Amino acid sequence: MTSTSTIEILPRAQSALANSPIYELRDLQVEHRAGSLLISGAVSSFYHKQLAQEVVRSVCQGIDVVNAIDVA
């Protein structure tokens, strides 16, 4: 995928988290970084960290997803 494609998909990834039924995922950020998507922010469990990654990955097939979420 080109970086343009990643930029075009970024709003879908942000929307998927913002509309999640899991409240903690709604405050996470997604950024475009060198042809991949970077998820950042903080959640209370490793389960929510993994869940956020899978939510983003489900709308961004074929694009690398970097999970930089902190577990507090």
Summary of the structure (lengths in Angstrom):
residues: 72
radius of gyration: 11.2
end to end distance: 33.1
largest distance: 33.8
contacts: 205
relative contact order: 0.24
helix: 49%
strand: 28%
